[in-house]
Amino acid sequence: MSTTISASLVKELRDLTGAGMMDCKRALEETDGDVEAARTLLRERGMASAGKRAGRTTTEGLVGFIVEEGRGSIVGIGCETEPVSKNEEFQEFAARVLRAIHAEGAGAAESFEDERIELISKLGENIVIVGPARFEAPSGNVLAGYAHPPANKIGVLVELEGGSSELARFLAMHISFAAPEWATRGDVPAEMLEKERTIYLNSDEVQSKPEQAREKIVDGMLAKRFYAATPGGVLVDQAWIHDSTKTVGQALSEAGASLARFARVSVAGS
């Protein structure tokens, strides 16, 4: 004789797992009304469902940040469609992840794996946690965060040595737009730089020039087309979006500031 599953028991399981009413009822029927066993069953099914969705592209979602009292944190939560990014449970999940990272550090994101899988099962989309980071700024350094409106799919956290919070925010805005790959030229991997140099050197544009002038021409091409590229390139070499007559490096130097570090997080695939 099968166990009668009451509506209150179904509701209890739904409140615990967020799964659909019929899914909860079936799980309870299969486990003879054992809530914990039914919860485990739903999680197992959710993991299987999450595994099937894991390869799906996530180009929507939200990036959030917190900056307060010498500490800054940032994280992106990606999903597949805009409606899900506006879903209340999705947004609450994103807020909880961000608060945990701010309190405990970037590693706190790992503690949300079970909840992430359950949310995938409930919302029917792949959901990912992107680029969690927390900066602890020493005294005298300046932190600022920026999320590009209105979608908030790209966000940046910046730490400056010297300068002002306004300058740091302007830099974060620049980084969100220009998407630099590296902070300084010294950060560019040697093998990548050599590959770029070889491509330019072997180009018809350079080979048509006198041999003794080619290396200098390549240096100029690297400066303009590689280091200063947007998107990509080197942050300090990029043209400052707030005044294109100067580079980012020049703008920072004039303000008596230098870059300590930055984190750019995007759920938009760019």
Secondary structure, DSSP 8 states (H G I E B T S, - for coil): ------HHHHHHHHHHH---HHHHHHHHHHTTT-HHHHHHHHHHHHHHHHHHHTTS---EEEEEEEEETTEEEEEEEEESSHHHHT-HHHHHHHHHHHHHHHHH-GGGGGGGHHHHHHHHHHH-S--EEEEEEEEE--TTEEEEEEE-TTTT-EEEEEEEESS-HHHHHHHHHHHHHH--SBSSGGGS-HHHHHHHHHHHHTSHHHHTS-GGGHHHHHHHHIIIIIIT-SSSSBGGGSB-TT-TTSBHHHHHHHTT-EEEEEEEEESS--
